[in-house]
Amino acid sequence: QSARILEQGLARYPDSESLNLCMGICLMNMGNFHKALDCLLKIKNSKDAAYYISQCHQALGR
């Protein structure tokens, strides 16, 4: 359910750093690292996203 709410927020504010970060973390928690990485790379200049981007790469064996 949280992913659905975040999707609604991202539909209105697709460039929101906080929404993309939350969605990325939510997707990681669901094991969907490819989609999580897509969200997180939208905010790749965010220092908060850097850790989660590296975790996605690690989970994907990159």
C-alpha atoms as a printed R data frame, in Angstrom:
   type eleno elety resid chain resno      x      y       z
1  ATOM     1    CA   GLN     A     1  0.000  0.000   0.000
2  ATOM     2    CA   SER     A     2  2.814  2.456   0.697
3  ATOM     3    CA   ALA     A     3  4.150  1.963  -2.842
4  ATOM     4    CA   ARG     A     4  0.744  2.895  -4.244
5  ATOM     5    CA   ILE     A     5  0.636  6.100  -2.206
6  ATOM     6    CA   LEU     A     6  4.179  6.971  -3.247
7  ATOM     7    CA   GLU     A     7  3.261  6.356  -6.896
8  ATOM     8    CA   GLN     A     8  0.421  8.850  -6.556
9  ATOM     9    CA   GLY     A     9  2.798 11.407  -5.092
10 ATOM    10    CA   LEU     A    10  5.366 10.820  -7.823
11 ATOM    11    CA   ALA     A    11  2.667 11.251 -10.475
12 ATOM    12    CA   ARG     A    12  2.219 14.806  -9.186
13 ATOM    13    CA   TYR     A    13  5.810 15.530  -8.200
14 ATOM    14    CA   PRO     A    14  8.072 13.316 -10.340
15 ATOM    15    CA   ASP     A    15 11.219 15.264  -9.454
16 ATOM    16    CA   SER     A    16 10.681 15.150  -5.696
17 ATOM    17    CA   GLU     A    17 13.865 13.992  -4.036
18 ATOM    18    CA   SER     A    18 12.112 12.766  -0.905
19 ATOM    19    CA   LEU     A    19  9.428 10.846  -2.811
20 ATOM    20    CA   ASN     A    20 11.962  9.192  -5.126
21 ATOM    21    CA   LEU     A    21 14.114  8.269  -2.136
22 ATOM    22    CA   CYS     A    22 11.163  6.794  -0.242
23 ATOM    23    CA   MET     A    23  9.963  4.903  -3.309
24 ATOM    24    CA   GLY     A    24 13.449  3.539  -3.909
25 ATOM    25    CA   ILE     A    25 13.705  2.291  -0.343
26 ATOM    26    CA   CYS     A    26 10.188  0.848  -0.498
27 ATOM    27    CA   LEU     A    27 11.035 -1.051  -3.686
28 ATOM    28    CA   MET     A    28 14.290 -2.298  -2.150
29 ATOM    29    CA   ASN     A    29 12.334 -3.629   0.822
30 ATOM    30    CA   MET     A    30 10.101 -5.504  -1.637
31 ATOM    31    CA   GLY     A    31 13.187 -6.968  -3.349
32 ATOM    32    CA   ASN     A    32 12.698 -5.012  -6.568
33 ATOM    33    CA   PHE     A    33 16.208 -3.612  -6.893
34 ATOM    34    CA   HIS     A    34 15.990 -2.785 -10.616
35 ATOM    35    CA   LYS     A    35 13.000 -0.477 -10.139
36 ATOM    36    CA   ALA     A    36 14.491  0.898  -6.935
37 ATOM    37    CA   LEU     A    37 17.630  1.825  -8.820
38 ATOM    38    CA   ASP     A    38 15.541  3.598 -11.471
39 ATOM    39    CA   CYS     A    39 14.002  5.801  -8.773
40 ATOM    40    CA   LEU     A    40 17.242  6.421  -6.969
41 ATOM    41    CA   LEU     A    41 19.197  7.314 -10.092
42 ATOM    42    CA   LYS     A    42 16.729 10.150 -10.713
43 ATOM    43    CA   ILE     A    43 18.221 11.755  -7.602
44 ATOM    44    CA   LYS     A    44 21.766 10.440  -7.988
45 ATOM    45    CA   ASN     A    45 23.257 13.767  -6.876
46 ATOM    46    CA   SER     A    46 21.570 13.404  -3.505
47 ATOM    47    CA   LYS     A    47 23.956 12.396  -0.745
48 ATOM    48    CA   ASP     A    48 21.095 10.445   0.845
49 ATOM    49    CA   ALA     A    49 20.561  8.374  -2.298
50 ATOM    50    CA   ALA     A    50 24.221  7.391  -2.718
51 ATOM    51    CA   TYR     A    51 24.108  4.719  -0.011
52 ATOM    52    CA   TYR     A    52 20.956  3.103  -1.399
53 ATOM    53    CA   ILE     A    53 22.260  3.220  -4.963
54 ATOM    54    CA   SER     A    54 25.345  1.300  -3.846
55 ATOM    55    CA   GLN     A    55 23.161 -1.203  -1.985
56 ATOM    56    CA   CYS     A    56 21.108 -1.800  -5.141
57 ATOM    57    CA   HIS     A    57 24.252 -2.329  -7.192
58 ATOM    58    CA   GLN     A    58 25.523 -4.787  -4.588
59 ATOM    59    CA   ALA     A    59 22.216 -6.686  -4.531
60 ATOM    60    CA   LEU     A    60 22.254 -6.861  -8.332
61 ATOM    61    CA   GLY     A    61 25.828 -8.142  -8.358
62 ATOM    62    CA   ARG     A    62 27.297 -5.083 -10.021
